[in-house]
């Protein structure tokens, strides 16, 4: 299974949230840097032809996100990640 490790200490606000996720998942240059755009990119993890992320998985080999130092995230950002990740799954 593809494992994506993300150092949550790098995420201190919404700007860094989008910067770090775009970098780690290889979002395109036109990434909108908002949660709708994040969801669009993340729902394409199983569709390489969409060109919205450089990380890919399948239903039988899903992408796993490991948040190292997740306790450093604000409650708002942690809830956004978990709620939106649940939504795209």
Number of C-alpha atoms within 10 A of each C-alpha: 11 13 12 13 12 18 14 21 13 14 20 13 12 14 11 14 18 20 15 17 16 21 12 16 18 16 23 14 8 8 17 15 17 12 14 11 16 19 14 16 24 22 17 19 22 17 16 13 9 12 14 24 24 16 20 17 17 12 7 7 11 15 17 12 12 13 16 12 12 15 11 15 18 14 10 10 18 16 12 13 15 10 11 16 15 9 10 13 8
